[in-house]
Amino acid sequence: IMAEMATGRVLFPARDHVEHVRQILQLTGTPSEEVLGRVCGEATRAYLRLLPHYPPADLEAQYGQLLGADGVDLLRRLLDFDKVNRI
């Protein structure tokens, strides 16, 4: 919601759940096997392993002008794939 309020656009404008997952991974990066083991069931882990590896997006470049350094740091923490680390 924070990113959507800052940009006036939907953050993940997917047509279906498959596209939604891809968009999330393109922004957050592919989670490690350790993280996947904590947050996903085996079927989901198997599916995610089939997808390309995505590095985390440069949130500073995308949102730095709108949110500033502290805002980008907050956004990064809100979008952490690992629910243990997500604020």
MIZA-550022 format. One record per residue: y, z, x of N, C-alpha, C in turn. Coordinates in nm, 4 decimals. Each point is the difference from the previous one (the first is absolute). Layout:
// residues N
ATOM     n_py     n_pz     n_px    ca_py    ca_pz    ca_px     c_py     c_pz     c_px
ATOM        Y        Z        X        Y        Z        X        Y        Z        X
...
***
This chain:
// residues 87
ATOM     n_py     n_pz     n_px    ca_py    ca_pz    ca_px     c_py     c_pz     c_px
ATOM  -0.1181   0.0000   0.0834   0.1181   0.0000  -0.0834   0.1243   0.0000   0.0878
ATOM  -0.0038   0.0730   0.1082   0.1160   0.0064   0.0897   0.0376  -0.1390   0.0516
ATOM  -0.0983  -0.0745   0.0499   0.0267  -0.1346   0.0514   0.0467  -0.0922  -0.1123
ATOM  -0.0571   0.0155  -0.1179   0.0385  -0.0839  -0.1133   0.1424   0.0299  -0.0442
ATOM   0.0399   0.1261   0.0041   0.1378   0.0340  -0.0360   0.0979  -0.0560   0.1030
ATOM  -0.0376   0.0041   0.1266   0.0883  -0.0482   0.1065   0.0171  -0.1516  -0.0045
ATOM  -0.1077  -0.0713  -0.0333   0.0049  -0.1466   0.0042   0.0234  -0.0650  -0.1351
ATOM  -0.0308   0.0726  -0.1072   0.0091  -0.0592  -0.1333  -0.1168  -0.0929  -0.0304
ATOM  -0.1066   0.0093   0.0808  -0.1189  -0.0852  -0.0180  -0.1256   0.0865  -0.0032
ATOM  -0.1028  -0.0527  -0.0634  -0.1292   0.0668  -0.0005  -0.0579  -0.0075   0.1414
ATOM  -0.0511   0.1104   0.0497  -0.0511   0.0041   0.1376  -0.1292  -0.0789   0.0145
ATOM  -0.0895   0.0128  -0.0961  -0.1288  -0.0695   0.0050  -0.0171  -0.0820  -0.1282
ATOM   0.0603  -0.1196  -0.0072  -0.0033  -0.0801  -0.1233  -0.1290  -0.0806  -0.0159
ATOM  -0.1113   0.0674  -0.0023  -0.1299  -0.0673  -0.0023  -0.0392  -0.0419  -0.1419
ATOM  -0.0802  -0.1067  -0.0062  -0.0519  -0.0487  -0.1280  -0.1292   0.0714  -0.0386
ATOM  -0.0731   0.0526   0.0988  -0.1270   0.0682  -0.0275  -0.0250   0.1035   0.1094
ATOM  -0.1061   0.0789  -0.0159  -0.0253   0.1088   0.0936  -0.0358  -0.0482   0.1400
ATOM  -0.0609  -0.1157   0.0120  -0.0333  -0.0540   0.1316   0.1278  -0.0334   0.0765
ATOM   0.0916  -0.0653  -0.0649   0.1290  -0.0330   0.0620   0.0792   0.1276   0.0295
ATOM  -0.0103   0.0969  -0.0873   0.0703   0.1264   0.0177  -0.0459   0.0698   0.1279
ATOM  -0.1301   0.0066   0.0215  -0.0546   0.0625   0.1211   0.0466  -0.0756   0.1239
ATOM  -0.0030  -0.1329  -0.0046   0.0438  -0.0799   0.1144   0.1463   0.0287   0.0330
ATOM   0.0844   0.0075  -0.1009   0.1423   0.0263   0.0227   0.0225   0.1395   0.0588
ATOM  -0.0750   0.0975  -0.0469   0.0117   0.1351   0.0542  -0.0375   0.0009   0.1481
ATOM  -0.1118  -0.0650   0.0331  -0.0448  -0.0024   0.1396   0.0971  -0.0770   0.0887
ATOM   0.0612  -0.1054  -0.0515   0.0971  -0.0741   0.0798   0.1217   0.0854   0.0323
ATOM   0.0326   0.0943  -0.0852   0.1140   0.0869   0.0261  -0.0398   0.1216   0.0833
ATOM  -0.1091   0.0652  -0.0368  -0.0392   0.1250   0.0677  -0.0852  -0.0229   0.1231
ATOM  -0.0632  -0.1166   0.0088  -0.0942  -0.0269   0.1076  -0.1398   0.0392  -0.0432
ATOM  -0.0985  -0.0578   0.0627  -0.1391   0.0322  -0.0303  -0.0297   0.1413   0.0471
ATOM  -0.0517   0.0843  -0.0878  -0.0311   0.1369   0.0417  -0.1205   0.0046   0.0947
ATOM  -0.0049   0.1051   0.0782  -0.1122   0.0186   0.0927  -0.1270   0.0329  -0.0776
ATOM  -0.1140  -0.0132   0.0673  -0.1276   0.0367  -0.0613  -0.0006   0.1478  -0.0395
ATOM   0.0617   0.0820   0.0806   0.0071   0.1436  -0.0302   0.0734   0.0235  -0.1322
ATOM   0.1129  -0.0661  -0.0176   0.0767   0.0142  -0.1241  -0.0793  -0.0560  -0.1174
ATOM  -0.0591  -0.1168   0.0181  -0.0796  -0.0589  -0.1074  -0.1119   0.0936  -0.0429
ATOM  -0.0610   0.0676   0.0955  -0.1079   0.0928  -0.0311   0.0444   0.1171  -0.0856
ATOM   0.1272   0.0366   0.0118   0.0529   0.1122  -0.0783   0.0482  -0.0416  -0.1379
ATOM   0.0518  -0.1203  -0.0123   0.0693  -0.0350  -0.1247  -0.0717  -0.1022  -0.0863
ATOM  -0.1058  -0.0605   0.0488  -0.0651  -0.1078  -0.0747  -0.1501   0.0226  -0.0097
ATOM  -0.0564  -0.0490  -0.1086  -0.1454  -0.0026  -0.0127  -0.0580  -0.1141   0.0817
ATOM  -0.1309  -0.0019   0.0133  -0.0658  -0.1009   0.0843   0.0274  -0.1418  -0.0473
ATOM  -0.0004  -0.0243  -0.1292   0.0245  -0.1355  -0.0506   0.1411  -0.0471   0.0366
ATOM   0.0972   0.0888  -0.0113   0.1376  -0.0355   0.0357   0.0120  -0.0232   0.1497
ATOM  -0.0641   0.0853   0.0802   0.0033  -0.0197   0.1460  -0.0604  -0.1337   0.0373
ATOM  -0.1106  -0.0357  -0.0616  -0.0645  -0.1286   0.0296   0.0926  -0.1155  -0.0342
ATOM   0.0678   0.0092  -0.1120   0.0934  -0.1057  -0.0389   0.1162  -0.0090   0.0992
ATOM   0.0586   0.1139   0.0347   0.1147  -0.0011   0.0902  -0.0360  -0.0524   0.1383
ATOM  -0.1227   0.0210   0.0427  -0.0439  -0.0524   0.1300  -0.0061  -0.1524   0.0007
ATOM  -0.0133  -0.0610  -0.1171  -0.0047  -0.1462  -0.0094   0.1377  -0.0645   0.0135
ATOM   0.1035   0.0779  -0.0233   0.1366  -0.0523   0.0047   0.0481  -0.0136   0.1440
ATOM   0.0992  -0.0854   0.0227   0.0574  -0.0092   0.1349   0.0617   0.1344   0.0414
ATOM   0.0098   0.0220   0.1296   0.0675   0.1198   0.0510   0.1506  -0.0239  -0.0057
ATOM   0.0727   0.0933  -0.0607   0.1451  -0.0110  -0.0101   0.0655   0.1093   0.0816
ATOM   0.0948  -0.0351   0.0864   0.0785   0.1035   0.0673   0.1030   0.0544  -0.0993
ATOM   0.0494   0.1208   0.0217   0.1040   0.0511  -0.0903   0.1248  -0.0878   0.0070
ATOM   0.0641  -0.0172  -0.1146   0.1240  -0.0776  -0.0048   0.1119   0.0789   0.0673
ATOM   0.1008  -0.0703   0.0464   0.1170   0.0617   0.0620   0.0949   0.0437  -0.1118
ATOM  -0.0171   0.1231  -0.0458   0.0827   0.0505  -0.1097   0.1466   0.0106   0.0399
ATOM   0.0248   0.0271   0.1262   0.1385   0.0074   0.0475   0.0705  -0.1336  -0.0201
ATOM  -0.0677  -0.1084   0.0342   0.0601  -0.1326  -0.0163   0.0191  -0.0347  -0.1472
ATOM  -0.0950   0.0403  -0.0849   0.0064  -0.0347  -0.1416   0.0959   0.0879  -0.0791
ATOM   0.0066   0.1288   0.0351   0.0748   0.0944  -0.0827   0.1071   0.0791   0.0739
ATOM   0.0122  -0.0196   0.1308   0.0942   0.0774   0.0799   0.1436  -0.0094  -0.0474
ATOM   0.0452  -0.1198  -0.0349   0.1377  -0.0181  -0.0464   0.0258   0.0743  -0.1306
ATOM  -0.1006   0.0043  -0.0854   0.0156   0.0635  -0.1309  -0.0196   0.1508   0.0037
ATOM  -0.0953   0.0461   0.0810  -0.0400   0.1404  -0.0056   0.0434   0.0827   0.1194
ATOM   0.0337  -0.0623   0.1115   0.0303   0.0738   0.1212  -0.1273   0.0541   0.0629
ATOM   0.0126   0.0579   0.1165  -0.1173   0.0463   0.0751  -0.0767   0.1088  -0.0745
ATOM   0.0706   0.0967  -0.0566  -0.0679   0.1080  -0.0720  -0.0688  -0.0525  -0.1258
ATOM   0.0631  -0.0937  -0.0685  -0.0593  -0.0586  -0.1195  -0.1259  -0.0792   0.0326
ATOM   0.0023  -0.0736   0.1102  -0.1181  -0.0759   0.0424  -0.1125   0.0962   0.0374
ATOM   0.0331   0.1089   0.0678  -0.1011   0.0994   0.0347  -0.0616   0.0599  -0.1266
ATOM   0.0813   0.0322  -0.0981  -0.0502   0.0524  -0.1265  -0.0888  -0.1028  -0.0691
ATOM   0.0429  -0.1242  -0.0051  -0.0796  -0.1054  -0.0624  -0.1349  -0.0144   0.0693
ATOM  -0.0003   0.0016   0.1317  -0.1241  -0.0108   0.0766  -0.0953   0.1138  -0.0373
ATOM   0.0528   0.1207  -0.0144  -0.0834   0.1151  -0.0346  -0.0503  -0.0081  -0.1445
ATOM   0.0820  -0.0534  -0.0887  -0.0405  -0.0154  -0.1398  -0.1083  -0.1062  -0.0170
ATOM   0.0004  -0.0996   0.0867  -0.0944  -0.1104  -0.0092  -0.1244   0.0166   0.0876
ATOM  -0.0157   0.1160   0.0623  -0.1161   0.0193   0.0873  -0.1290  -0.0173  -0.0795
ATOM  -0.0887  -0.0861   0.0462  -0.1259  -0.0278  -0.0684  -0.0874   0.1250  -0.0084
ATOM   0.0084   0.0855   0.0998  -0.0814   0.1215   0.0074   0.0634   0.1085  -0.0864
ATOM  -0.0683   0.0368  -0.1079   0.0562   0.0998  -0.0920   0.0189   0.1362   0.0660
ATOM  -0.0709   0.0265   0.1093   0.0156   0.1259   0.0730   0.1377   0.0057   0.0660
ATOM   0.0481  -0.1123   0.0491   0.1284  -0.0057   0.0706   0.1179  -0.0377  -0.0886
ATOM  -0.0273  -0.0569  -0.1162   0.1072  -0.0459  -0.0898   0.0757   0.1202  -0.0543
ATOM   0.1314  -0.0105  -0.0014   0.0792   0.1103  -0.0564   0.0181  -0.0193  -0.1490
***
